[in-house]
Amino acid sequence: MINIGLLGFGTVGAGVYSIFEERKDYLELILQEDINIKKILVKNTNKDRKVKVNPNLLTINEDDIFLDEEIGIIIEVTPSAEDAYRYAKKALQYNKHFITSNKALVSAYYEELSTLFEQKDLKFLYEASVGGAIPIIREMKEQIKLNEIVNIRAILNGTTNYILTNIYEKNISFYEALTKAQDLGYAEQNPSDDIDGIDSMRKIRILSTLGFGTSIIEDDILVNGIGNVSSYDIETLKQKGLKVKLIASANVLNGRYEVSVLPTAISAKNLFYNIDYRKNIVSFTGDKVGELSFIGEGAGMYETANSVLSDLIEAISNEDYSSPLRARGFQNGISGLKGSFYIRISNKMIDIPGDYIKEVISEENPFVIITNEIGILDIMDNLSEIGKEDYSIIKIDE
Ligand SMILES: NC(=O)c1ccc[n+]([C@@H]2O[C@H](COP(=O)([O-])OP(=O)(O)OC[C@H]3O[C@@H](n4cnc5c(N)ncnc54)[C@H](OP(=O)(O)O)[C@@H]3O)[C@@H](O)[C@H]2O)c1
C-alpha cells in the first residue's frame, strides 16, 4: 500500500483529491499498487468545502503526516514558500518523496532541494510549478538528455495575459481589466506577483536552470512587469498590427545567458499572437530537436492537479532517480541584451539620444517613440531619471 500525505486542500489540493478518487482504480491497475490519500493538512478543519471529504482525513497537525511511517509520499499544495520549505525539509528528515506545485518554493530553493532529495534517493517533483496543465518539466527533462537547449520563450502567467487580452479586445482600462480578473477569481486580491512579473520570473528561472544546465538565480533575471502598460500603449501598438504580451525569454550562447521577463509587442506572424486570455505557451529550441511548442491552461483546479498527479505516477513508478540539474557555471550576459523598444514618457522630461530614435509616434504629452536596436540597460539607465509611473517600455519582437 502506498500512502500519501496531502498538504493543502484549496483549489489545487481539492482538485488532486477529486481526480485521485475518480481515477484511483485505473491508477492502481497500471501501477500495480494500492494507493491511498491517508491524511490532509489544512489550516481550518471546520471550513465548508466545495469538494466533500471525510472529515477524519483532515488535520491541522503536520506531525500526523510526517511522523506516520506508513506515509511515503508528500504532496505539497499550500501557498507559502517558507512553510513549504519547512515541509520539504521535514519530508527529507522522515524519508518521504516530495511533490509540489509551489513555484515560489521551487524558485527559491531549486538547487538545494534537488541535491538534498537526490542524496537520499528520494524524488523531488514539481511539474505543476510551471505552466499549470502544460507538461513542460517532464518534456524538458526528456529533451536535455540529447539536446543543448539554446532558447526558451514563454507566456507563463495567465492573469497578466487575461488583462492584456481584455484591454486589447475590449479597449477597457488597465484598472477595469484587473478588476474584472479579480471578480472572476483569475487574479488575487493582491496581484503584485503577477502584475510585476515576479510569477513569470520564478517560472523562467526554473525552466532555464533546468534547460541550460546552469544555475540561473532570480537576481540574474531582468524583470519588467505590466504595471505601467496602459490602454493607450496597447491601442497605439494595435494600430501598428502589434499585440502586447508579457513574455519570458531565455537565450544562451557561448556560455553566456540572457534571461528576461518583458512586456513585448508581437505581430500576427508570431506564434504567441493568438495565445489569449488565460492560455500559456512554452516554446524551446534544442540543437537537435529544433523548436517545440506547448500550449495549455496555465492554472486552474483540475489542470494544475492533473500535473501534480502526473508527478505522483512518476514517484510511484520504480525509476532510478537522479537530479536533472547541472552546474556548468555559465555567466550572466544580460548586459548585452539589445532590441527595439516602444517608449512612452508622460512628458518629455528626459533627453533621449537622437541616434536611439527610429520613429516618433507622438511629440508631446505623451512623448512616444520607437527606438532603433539599442541595449536595454542603456535605455533603462536613461529612464531611471524619471519616476516609474511616468513611463512605459515595451520590447518590439515581431
Ligand atoms: N490555483 C492554481 O491554479 C495554481 C496553479 C499552479 C500552482 N499553484 C500553486 O499551488 C499552491 C496552492 O495553490 P491554491 O490555489 O490551491 O491555494 P489555496 O486555494 O489558497 O489553498 C491553500 C490550501 O493550503 C492550506 N494552507 C494554507 N496555509 C497552510 C500552511 N501553512 N500549512 C498547511 N496548509 C496550509 C489551506 O487550508 P484551509 O483550506 O484550511 O484554508 C488551503 O487548503 C500555491 O503554491 C500556488 O502558487 C496554484
PDBQT file of the ligand as one rigid body, heavy atoms in Angstrom, charges set to zero:
ROOT
HETATM    1  N1  LIG A 401      -4.529  27.734  -8.160  1.00  0.00    +0.000 N 
HETATM    2  C1  LIG A 401      -3.843  27.415  -9.238  1.00  0.00    +0.000 C 
HETATM    3  O1  LIG A 401      -4.394  27.349 -10.356  1.00  0.00    +0.000 OA
HETATM    4  C2  LIG A 401      -2.371  27.123  -9.141  1.00  0.00    +0.000 A 
HETATM    5  C3  LIG A 401      -1.643  26.835 -10.329  1.00  0.00    +0.000 A 
HETATM    6  C4  LIG A 401      -0.286  26.496 -10.235  1.00  0.00    +0.000 A 
HETATM    7  C5  LIG A 401       0.326  26.482  -8.993  1.00  0.00    +0.000 A 
HETATM    8  N2  LIG A 401      -0.392  26.825  -7.873  1.00  0.00    +0.000 N 
HETATM    9  C6  LIG A 401       0.308  26.789  -6.590  1.00  0.00    +0.000 C 
HETATM   10  O2  LIG A 401      -0.272  25.753  -5.801  1.00  0.00    +0.000 OA
HETATM   11  C7  LIG A 401      -0.250  26.121  -4.409  1.00  0.00    +0.000 C 
HETATM   12  C8  LIG A 401      -1.669  26.023  -3.856  1.00  0.00    +0.000 C 
HETATM   13  O3  LIG A 401      -2.496  26.960  -4.543  1.00  0.00    +0.000 OA
HETATM   14  P1  LIG A 401      -4.071  27.005  -4.300  1.00  0.00    +0.000 P 
HETATM   15  O4  LIG A 401      -4.595  27.928  -5.325  1.00  0.00    +0.000 OA
HETATM   16  O5  LIG A 401      -4.621  25.620  -4.191  1.00  0.00    +0.000 OA
HETATM   17  O6  LIG A 401      -4.134  27.709  -2.865  1.00  0.00    +0.000 OA
HETATM   18  P2  LIG A 401      -5.421  27.922  -1.938  1.00  0.00    +0.000 P 
HETATM   19  O7  LIG A 401      -6.673  27.691  -2.718  1.00  0.00    +0.000 OA
HETATM   20  O8  LIG A 401      -5.235  29.197  -1.213  1.00  0.00    +0.000 OA
HETATM   21  O9  LIG A 401      -5.336  26.711  -0.868  1.00  0.00    +0.000 OA
HETATM   22  C9  LIG A 401      -4.316  26.619   0.068  1.00  0.00    +0.000 C 
HETATM   23  C10 LIG A 401      -4.585  25.414   0.970  1.00  0.00    +0.000 C 
HETATM   24  O10 LIG A 401      -3.500  25.270   1.868  1.00  0.00    +0.000 OA
HETATM   25  C11 LIG A 401      -3.957  25.316   3.218  1.00  0.00    +0.000 C 
HETATM   26  N3  LIG A 401      -2.914  26.066   3.931  1.00  0.00    +0.000 N 
HETATM   27  C12 LIG A 401      -2.692  27.406   3.919  1.00  0.00    +0.000 A 
HETATM   28  N4  LIG A 401      -1.563  27.680   4.617  1.00  0.00    +0.000 NA
HETATM   29  C13 LIG A 401      -1.091  26.492   5.052  1.00  0.00    +0.000 A 
HETATM   30  C14 LIG A 401       0.023  26.114   5.810  1.00  0.00    +0.000 A 
HETATM   31  N5  LIG A 401       0.900  26.992   6.266  1.00  0.00    +0.000 N 
HETATM   32  N6  LIG A 401       0.201  24.792   6.078  1.00  0.00    +0.000 NA
HETATM   33  C15 LIG A 401      -0.686  23.886   5.650  1.00  0.00    +0.000 A 
HETATM   34  N7  LIG A 401      -1.756  24.182   4.916  1.00  0.00    +0.000 NA
HETATM   35  C16 LIG A 401      -1.949  25.477   4.621  1.00  0.00    +0.000 A 
HETATM   36  C17 LIG A 401      -5.302  25.984   3.193  1.00  0.00    +0.000 C 
HETATM   37  O11 LIG A 401      -6.059  25.492   4.296  1.00  0.00    +0.000 OA
HETATM   38  P3  LIG A 401      -7.638  25.880   4.520  1.00  0.00    +0.000 P 
HETATM   39  O12 LIG A 401      -8.359  25.187   3.390  1.00  0.00    +0.000 OA
HETATM   40  O13 LIG A 401      -7.994  25.333   5.828  1.00  0.00    +0.000 OA
HETATM   41  O14 LIG A 401      -7.688  27.373   4.415  1.00  0.00    +0.000 OA
HETATM   42  C18 LIG A 401      -5.828  25.530   1.827  1.00  0.00    +0.000 C 
HETATM   43  O15 LIG A 401      -6.434  24.256   1.959  1.00  0.00    +0.000 OA
HETATM   44  C19 LIG A 401       0.363  27.517  -4.352  1.00  0.00    +0.000 C 
HETATM   45  O16 LIG A 401       1.733  27.410  -4.066  1.00  0.00    +0.000 OA
HETATM   46  C20 LIG A 401       0.161  28.067  -5.770  1.00  0.00    +0.000 C 
HETATM   47  O17 LIG A 401       1.139  29.009  -6.124  1.00  0.00    +0.000 OA
HETATM   48  C21 LIG A 401      -1.715  27.127  -7.929  1.00  0.00    +0.000 A 
ENDROOT
TORSDOF 0
